Amino acid sequence: MSSLQVGAGDRIIDPMIQLAGCSKQHRIVVAGAKSFELMLELQHRGYSRAAATGNCGRPAGQYDVALVDWRRRPLRTLEATLDWLVNCLSASGVLVVWVEAQKPAVNQSLRALLEKRRFVIEHSTVHDCGCALSARRLQTYPLQKAA
């Protein structure tokens, strides 16, 4: 039965890795109902610095990438996880959230949740087992005075 769970997660791993632009040197935290299985699959693929939220330690901006599998879960329950994950990500970290294919209004709600946390949507994809967004923190640069 566990091979079925990993197999189902396996379908979203490749698109998530592509959206995040992951390398095998990146520190990756995985969140969601099947975070442990997805972490194991990432490690099996050579991403040795992947951790599930249950074993990732105290949030301190130490991760380059956060992969969130939020399929079969209500979007309203994602807020608390996002609030915790933003503290795990480095300033230049990327966040990828995978949800079931939804109505446009739900996708707009997901975008609003990310934008509220000062993330900018970079890419999105629609797949047969859901849709995903990748986002980075909005970088605010102070205006430089002209010399």
KADA-V169289 format. One record per helix or strand of 2 or more residues. SS is the DSSP state (h for helix, s for strand). FROM is the first residue (numbers start at 1). LEN is the number of residues. If there is no record, write none. Layout:
# KADA-V169289
SS:FROM:LEN / SS:FROM:LEN
This chain:
# KADA-V169289
h:2:19 / s:28:5 / h:35:10 / s:50:3 / h:53:3 / s:63:7 / h:75:14 / s:89:11 / h:104:13 / s:119:9 / s:130:8
